Amino acid sequence: QVQLVESGGGLVQPGGSLRLSCAASGSIASIYVMAWYRQAPGKQRELVASVTLIGRTNYADSVKGRFTISRDNAKNTVYLQMNSLKPEDTAVYYCKGERGPLTYWGQGTQVTVSS
């Protein structure tokens, strides 16, 4: 069993930056896909970015060019660097891991973009 714990959320002004971290209790070296999702109030949870074991990345159109996902298997941690933040990026951000038929979720971290 792998537990995921997100951190790094907070309040930031429009145009600012945040870096989210997702620390795993166990090794993520065998978790093929690590991803960040977000859920805004009244909206469905949506994929923000994902990265495979071999480093292939995928981004939602709304964050391309602004967000960067990366993983450090040695530290069992996945990161989401968020730049040029907009009010519409406000949401709870969740970390997710997929290993075969198993799916792991973190508890989420709040990101609020507001002046």
Backbone as CSV, one residue per row, in Angstrom:
resi,resn,N_x,N_y,N_z,CA_x,CA_y,CA_z,C_x,C_y,C_z
1,GLN,0.845,-1.187,0.000,0.000,0.000,0.000,0.886,1.244,0.000
2,VAL,0.544,2.191,-0.831,1.280,3.446,-0.926,0.374,4.569,-0.471
3,GLN,0.887,5.414,0.397,0.140,6.602,0.813,0.795,7.830,0.201
4,LEU,-0.047,8.734,-0.290,0.425,9.952,-0.936,0.018,11.158,-0.097
5,VAL,0.961,12.062,0.135,0.689,13.254,0.939,1.145,14.480,0.159
6,GLU,0.179,15.354,-0.132,0.481,16.573,-0.860,0.848,17.693,0.098
7,SER,1.641,18.636,-0.389,1.979,19.834,0.378,2.345,20.938,-0.603
8,GLY,2.426,22.165,-0.088,2.858,23.279,-0.908,1.758,24.213,-1.364
9,GLY,0.513,23.870,-1.050,-0.576,24.749,-1.433,-0.605,26.012,-0.587
10,GLY,-1.476,26.944,-0.982,-1.597,28.177,-0.226,-2.279,29.252,-1.030
11,LEU,-2.170,30.471,-0.532,-2.756,31.644,-1.175,-1.657,32.387,-1.936
12,VAL,-1.927,32.685,-3.194,-0.957,33.392,-4.019,-1.686,34.390,-4.898
13,GLN,-1.028,35.469,-5.222,-1.634,36.483,-6.076,-1.576,36.048,-7.545
14,PRO,-2.478,36.548,-8.353,-2.415,36.253,-9.792,-1.048,36.606,-10.359
15,GLY,-0.533,35.710,-11.208,0.800,35.884,-11.763,1.897,35.256,-10.938
16,GLY,1.557,34.817,-9.736,2.554,34.220,-8.847,2.814,32.763,-9.152
17,SER,3.658,32.157,-8.309,4.062,30.765,-8.506,3.930,29.974,-7.210
18,LEU,3.712,28.683,-7.365,3.725,27.734,-6.257,4.329,26.435,-6.762
19,ARG,4.931,25.684,-5.856,5.383,24.343,-6.186,4.733,23.360,-5.229
20,LEU,3.954,22.468,-5.783,3.319,21.415,-5.000,4.226,20.187,-4.974
21,SER,4.186,19.495,-3.849,4.930,18.244,-3.706,3.973,17.133,-3.305
22,CYS,4.266,15.954,-3.773,3.493,14.758,-3.411,4.501,13.712,-2.953
23,ALA,4.516,13.460,-1.667,5.466,12.506,-1.102,4.778,11.171,-0.870
24,ALA,5.420,10.108,-1.323,4.853,8.766,-1.164,5.496,8.066,0.021
25,SER,4.671,7.264,0.718,5.193,6.522,1.869,6.048,5.343,1.435
26,GLY,5.815,4.886,0.198,6.622,3.801,-0.329,7.258,4.210,-1.633
27,SER,7.888,3.250,-2.262,8.567,3.541,-3.517,7.574,3.833,-4.632
28,ILE,7.868,4.856,-5.416,7.044,5.154,-6.592,7.704,4.636,-7.858
29,ALA,8.828,3.954,-7.688,9.562,3.476,-8.857,8.746,2.486,-9.678
30,SER,7.781,1.821,-9.017,6.954,0.860,-9.741,5.596,1.428,-10.115
31,ILE,5.372,2.684,-9.795,4.106,3.324,-10.150,4.279,3.971,-11.511
32,TYR,3.595,3.388,-12.512,3.855,3.813,-13.876,3.458,5.255,-14.139
33,VAL,2.281,5.628,-13.683,1.802,6.988,-13.927,1.580,7.709,-12.607
34,MET,2.178,8.879,-12.496,1.882,9.786,-11.389,1.232,11.025,-11.994
35,ALA,0.229,11.539,-11.321,-0.518,12.646,-11.916,-1.010,13.604,-10.849
36,TRP,-1.306,14.799,-11.308,-1.969,15.817,-10.487,-3.352,16.073,-11.098
37,TYR,-4.343,16.083,-10.226,-5.707,16.452,-10.585,-6.092,17.655,-9.741
38,ARG,-7.165,18.324,-10.139,-7.694,19.409,-9.329,-9.213,19.414,-9.397
39,GLN,-9.795,19.955,-8.339,-11.250,20.061,-8.281,-11.621,21.396,-7.679
40,ALA,-12.311,22.189,-8.484,-12.801,23.487,-8.028,-14.212,23.303,-7.481
41,PRO,-14.667,24.215,-6.618,-16.017,24.099,-6.052,-17.073,24.002,-7.150
42,GLY,-17.944,23.009,-7.038,-19.025,22.842,-7.991,-18.623,22.247,-9.325
43,LYS,-17.362,21.841,-9.447,-16.891,21.279,-10.702,-16.352,19.865,-10.496
44,GLN,-16.249,19.141,-11.602,-15.709,17.796,-11.542,-14.188,17.843,-11.406
45,ARG,-13.644,16.772,-10.828,-12.202,16.659,-10.743,-11.639,16.487,-12.156
46,GLU,-10.560,17.198,-12.449,-9.987,17.148,-13.783,-8.482,16.912,-13.725
47,LEU,-7.985,16.262,-14.773,-6.551,16.017,-14.882,-5.824,17.323,-15.190
48,VAL,-4.762,17.581,-14.439,-3.924,18.745,-14.683,-2.677,18.335,-15.477
49,ALA,-1.986,17.315,-14.974,-0.752,16.868,-15.624,-0.420,15.463,-15.156
50,SER,0.298,14.733,-16.002,0.728,13.381,-15.631,2.138,13.140,-16.155
51,VAL,2.818,12.191,-15.504,4.164,11.818,-15.943,4.321,10.316,-15.773
52,THR,4.863,9.670,-16.792,5.048,8.224,-16.720,6.416,7.897,-16.125
53,LEU,6.631,6.613,-15.924,7.882,6.145,-15.345,9.081,6.529,-16.211
54,ILE,8.864,6.624,-17.527,9.954,6.960,-18.434,9.997,8.454,-18.750
55,GLY,9.181,9.227,-18.012,9.271,10.670,-18.126,8.391,11.325,-19.166
56,ARG,7.500,10.549,-19.749,6.586,11.143,-20.723,5.517,11.942,-19.977
57,THR,5.320,13.172,-20.402,4.380,14.059,-19.709,3.176,14.400,-20.581
58,ASN,2.112,14.772,-19.872,0.880,15.183,-20.542,0.265,16.298,-19.710
59,TYR,-0.273,17.323,-20.383,-0.836,18.463,-19.674,-2.218,18.813,-20.208
60,ALA,-3.042,19.321,-19.319,-4.311,19.896,-19.750,-3.998,21.159,-20.551
61,ASP,-4.823,21.426,-21.542,-4.589,22.600,-22.392,-4.543,23.885,-21.566
62,SER,-5.326,23.939,-20.503,-5.436,25.160,-19.710,-4.164,25.482,-18.934
63,VAL,-3.256,24.509,-18.783,-2.041,24.760,-17.995,-0.765,24.630,-18.817
64,LYS,-0.878,24.250,-20.071,0.317,24.094,-20.916,1.109,25.393,-20.969
65,GLY,2.408,25.258,-20.804,3.278,26.422,-20.844,3.398,27.140,-19.511
66,ARG,2.558,26.779,-18.544,2.605,27.420,-17.235,2.985,26.444,-16.118
67,PHE,2.553,25.203,-16.238,2.801,24.188,-15.200,3.812,23.172,-15.710
68,THR,4.603,22.626,-14.794,5.554,21.576,-15.126,5.491,20.477,-14.085
69,ILE,5.262,19.254,-14.530,5.247,18.103,-13.635,6.592,17.384,-13.735
70,SER,7.056,16.890,-12.598,8.299,16.119,-12.588,8.228,15.094,-11.458
71,ARG,9.061,14.068,-11.563,9.089,13.054,-10.525,10.534,12.721,-10.185
72,ASP,10.761,12.474,-8.913,12.078,12.068,-8.424,11.884,10.719,-7.746
73,ASN,12.158,9.658,-8.480,11.911,8.324,-7.933,12.809,8.018,-6.730
74,ALA,13.983,8.610,-6.700,14.887,8.375,-5.572,14.324,8.960,-4.282
75,LYS,13.580,10.057,-4.409,12.974,10.710,-3.240,11.514,10.344,-3.082
76,ASN,10.999,9.480,-3.978,9.586,9.079,-3.924,8.663,10.286,-3.886
77,THR,8.954,11.248,-4.730,8.216,12.507,-4.716,7.911,12.959,-6.145
78,VAL,6.720,13.518,-6.281,6.297,14.118,-7.548,6.033,15.593,-7.282
79,TYR,6.388,16.423,-8.241,6.243,17.864,-8.070,5.340,18.444,-9.166
80,LEU,4.746,19.571,-8.844,4.020,20.351,-9.833,4.429,21.808,-9.643
81,GLN,5.240,22.299,-10.567,5.639,23.704,-10.556,4.581,24.500,-11.311
82,MET,3.978,25.455,-10.626,2.901,26.239,-11.214,3.330,27.692,-11.300
83,ASN,3.418,28.211,-12.507,3.796,29.605,-12.739,2.653,30.360,-13.400
84,SER,2.741,31.667,-13.375,1.722,32.527,-13.999,0.318,32.102,-13.578
85,LEU,0.129,31.930,-12.297,-1.151,31.428,-11.791,-2.282,32.413,-12.038
86,LYS,-3.459,31.853,-12.306,-4.656,32.630,-12.588,-5.724,32.300,-11.555
87,PRO,-6.682,33.195,-11.347,-7.768,32.890,-10.403,-8.483,31.576,-10.737
88,GLU,-8.588,31.252,-12.012,-9.265,30.014,-12.401,-8.465,28.757,-12.062
89,ASP,-7.239,28.916,-11.586,-6.462,27.775,-11.115,-6.817,27.409,-9.665
90,THR,-7.645,28.219,-9.037,-8.057,27.948,-7.658,-8.802,26.625,-7.579
91,ALA,-8.322,25.747,-6.723,-8.919,24.415,-6.591,-8.177,23.646,-5.507
92,VAL,-8.727,22.501,-5.156,-7.980,21.538,-4.351,-7.213,20.646,-5.328
93,TYR,-5.927,20.527,-5.111,-5.071,19.744,-5.995,-4.754,18.397,-5.346
94,TYR,-4.962,17.339,-6.121,-4.772,15.970,-5.640,-3.674,15.265,-6.431
95,CYS,-2.925,14.458,-5.727,-1.916,13.618,-6.345,-2.504,12.219,-6.532
96,LYS,-2.171,11.604,-7.645,-2.695,10.275,-7.948,-1.574,9.403,-8.507
97,GLY,-1.594,8.137,-8.101,-0.648,7.175,-8.635,-1.392,5.971,-9.196
98,GLU,-0.933,5.458,-10.307,-1.556,4.292,-10.929,-0.497,3.211,-11.102
99,ARG,-0.786,2.037,-10.513,0.112,0.895,-10.664,-0.751,-0.300,-11.030
100,GLY,-0.777,-0.608,-12.316,-1.636,-1.687,-12.806,-3.077,-1.368,-12.465
101,PRO,-3.766,-2.305,-11.806,-5.181,-2.066,-11.469,-5.371,-1.209,-10.213
102,LEU,-4.271,-0.852,-9.565,-4.364,-0.106,-8.307,-4.236,1.393,-8.544
103,THR,-5.046,2.139,-7.783,-5.012,3.602,-7.853,-4.859,4.160,-6.446
104,TYR,-3.959,5.121,-6.302,-3.718,5.765,-5.015,-4.007,7.255,-5.142
105,TRP,-4.654,7.798,-4.116,-4.964,9.232,-4.083,-4.425,9.838,-2.793
106,GLY,-3.994,11.093,-2.889,-3.669,11.851,-1.702,-4.900,12.552,-1.181
107,GLN,-4.733,13.287,-0.090,-5.878,13.936,0.551,-6.159,15.325,-0.022
108,GLY,-5.224,15.845,-0.807,-5.428,17.130,-1.453,-4.792,18.294,-0.717
109,THR,-4.480,19.332,-1.485,-3.953,20.572,-0.914,-4.616,21.749,-1.631
110,GLN,-5.033,22.737,-0.861,-5.788,23.866,-1.414,-4.838,24.887,-2.049
111,VAL,-5.179,25.296,-3.249,-4.487,26.387,-3.929,-5.509,27.478,-4.211
112,THR,-5.246,28.677,-3.729,-6.139,29.804,-3.938,-5.361,30.923,-4.595
113,VAL,-5.839,31.353,-5.753,-5.199,32.441,-6.491,-6.130,33.651,-6.427
114,SER,-5.705,34.661,-5.700,-6.567,35.815,-5.483,-5.733,37.014,-5.073
115,SER,-6.213,38.184,-5.467,-5.546,39.415,-5.056,-6.183,39.963,-3.786
